[in-house]
Amino acid sequence: METKPARVRILDAAHELMLTVGLARATTKEIARAAGCSEAALYKYFDSKEDLFVRVLKERLPRLTPLLTSLEARPGQGTLEENLTEIARQAALFYEQSFPIGASLYAETQLKQRHYEALRKIGSGPHAPIEGLDAYLRAEQDAGRVRADADTFAAASLLLGACAQRAFAYDATETGTPPPVDAFAARLARTLLGGITPEISVAQGEDRPRP
């Protein structure tokens, strides 16, 4: 049986440990041990635990950031509803899988502060998807598919905020399960569109908001 490359084993081990014990308790020593390598070997591939965390988010979780980057680069492609639905779907899955990893940080304030300081140095953090979606919506605004007076930052915050809340808001329900992701994403996109898209002219010459 072929052995996986060390970098892949480290990412796999980090992902598993971060999911099971949380980011705060997943030390580089434990990750290296689970990956079957030395801690020194881990640092050949990753500069820090924060760097490793970001790589886990980018390479082991739903690819939200690449989706936003690609859409921003080609505004006007596809329908806005289809694009926002896919963004909401990927975001909901991303937060569903990343919330258990990062939640432990909020129990240790000093550790969270150190972690966020490190993330700022490498240009990452929880704000990045909001900025990415805001940039995409502004590109669509320039293309005329989003109203000129629409607040794109607020729209991005509303959509991603709802996706993030889905990750934990339903744990206390009888079933303990969130709404199905596909239907959730579609409803979210349709509702958001009603507030940011231009009015359209109908046959009678009457302007109405897009449904």
N, C-alpha and C positions, 0 to 999 in steps of 0.2 A: 504494500500500500504506500502510495506516494505521500510524503510528509509535506504539509502546507508550508509555504515560506514563513519565516519568522515574523515578518510584519503582519501577515494575515492572522497568524496565531495570536499575536498580541492584541490586535483589534477584536478578534473573536472573544478572547478572554476578558478584555476590558468591557465589551458590550455585555457579556453575561454577568460579570461581577457588578457593574453599575446598575443593572436591572434588579439583581437579587439583594444586594446589600446597600445600594445607593452610592451616589458619587462621593459623599463625604467619607465613607468607610472603604471604598475601593482604592487601596494604596498601590503605588507603582510596584512595591515589593510583592504584594499579593497577586497583582496582574501578571507580573513576570513569572512567578511561581506557577500560576495556572496555565500560562503559555508555554511552560517548559523551557524557559531561558533565564538568563541572569538579568538583574535590574540594570546592569551596565549595558547589556545588549538592547534592552528596551530604549535606552536613551540614544542609541545609534539611529533609531528611526523616528523618535518623537522628542521634542525639546523639553516638554514638561507634561505633567498630568493634564493641564488645561489644553495643551495642544492635542493630546491623545483624546480627550473628551470631545473636542471639536471634530476630530477626524471620525470618531464613532458616530456623531450626529450626521456628518456628511456622507459617510460610506456605509453605515449600517441601518440608518433610519430612512423613511420616505424622503425623497429628494426634493424638498420644498424650495431651497435656495436656487438650485440650477433651473427649476421650472420658472421661477420669477425672473431670473436673469435672461433666460431665452425669450420670454414673452416681452420683456422690456425692449429687447433688441429688435423685435419685429411687431410693433403695434399695427393694428388693422388686420392681422391675420386671424382667421377663425371668427366666430361670433363672440361678443363680449360675455354673453351668458355662458357659453361653453367654457371659455377661459376661466371665468370666475368660479364656475362649478368645479373645475379640475383643481384650481388653487385651493378652494375650500376643502375639497376631498383630501388632497395631499397634506394640507395643514392640520386637518382633524386627525389624520393618522399619525402625523409627525408628533403632535402634542400628546396624543394618546400613548405613544411609545416613549417619548422623552420625559414626560412628567414624573414617572416613577424613578427615573435616573436622577433628576435634579432636585426632587422634593426634599431630600435629606439635608441639603444645604441650608434650608430655611430654619432648621432647628439649631444651626450653629452660625450665629451672626458673624463672628470674626472670620471664620472659614469662608463664608459666602462673600464677604468683602474682599478677602485675598483672591478668591477665585475670579471675581468680577474684575478686579484690577488687572489680573493676568489676561483675561479675555479682552479687555480694552487694548492692551499692548499688542495683541495679534489681530485687532480689528474685528472682533466677533462679539456676540452677546445676544440676549433675548430680543433686543430691539431690532436686530438686523432684518428679520422677515418683514416687520412693519415698514421699515425704510425701503425694502425691496418692492413690496406691493404698492407703496405710495409712488415709487418711481415708475412702476408699470402703469398705474392709473394716470399719472401725469403725462406719460407718453401717449396713452389713448386719448387724453384730453387734447393734446396737441394735434392728434389725428382727427378730432371732431367727434369721437364716439363717446366721450364723457363730457357732460355739461361744463361750460367754461367757468361757471361760478361754483362748481361742486368742490367740496372740501375733500381732497383725495387722501390726506393724512387721516382725517376722521373716518372716512370710509374704510381705509386699510385697517385702522385700529378696531373698528366695529367687527369686521369680518374675522380677523385673526383672534380678536378677543373672544368671540363666540366659539371659535374652534378650540382655543385653549381651555375655555370653561368646560366644554364637553368632556375633556379628559378626566375631570374629577367631580363634576356637579351631580352625577347620577349614582354615585356609590351608595348613597343612603336610601335609594328607592328599593322597592320590594325585590326587583330582579337584579339590581346592582349593575345594570348594563346601560350604556348611552344609546341615543337614537341611532338607527342604522346609518352608516356614514354616507352612502350614496344619496339617500333621500334628504338627509340633513344638509349636505353640500348643495344640492339643487335648490332647496327651499331658501337657504341662506343667500345664494347668488341671485335668485329672482327677487327677493325682498330688497337686497342692496341696490339692484339695478333700478328699481323704482325711484330711488332717491338721487341717482347720479347721472342717468342717461337723458339726452335731450328729448324734448317733446316732439312727437311726430304728427304730421298732418294726415287726417283721415279723409275719406271720400267726401264727406259733407263740408269739408273745409274747416272742421273744428279741431283744435289742438287738444290732445289728451295725453296724459303720461303713458309711457309704454307699460303694458301690463306685466 
